[in-house]
């Protein structure tokens, strides 16, 4: 069986916490689950807006300590892929949110499938996506 590696966007992480069946299923069959600092930043900023910030931070820290969860670096290699993706999107007139371009660049760099509800990732042919509703 092929090694299954995924990266969750922040919406997929939130869906997982809410018990979303499809997201939980994809995570259960995945060998490795990745997240990057962009996603963590989105989550932390969302936590700060809510009334359960400390609780949500504790849940995230526990999640990040799971042996199957890895944090990937956003580095110069990621930046190269970001440039390829954003220039492709600009040429095709199909912009997507900047943070999602960074997530797509990480997926491209590390060969990860993006788990997301964001159909705009379809504009990025450089990556594989797993959608949920």
Beta strands, then each sheet from edge to edge (+ up, - down):
strand 1: 5-8
strand 2: 32-36
strand 3: 69-72
strand 4: 113-116
strand 5: 128-131
sheet 1: 3+ 2+ 1+ 4+ 5+
end
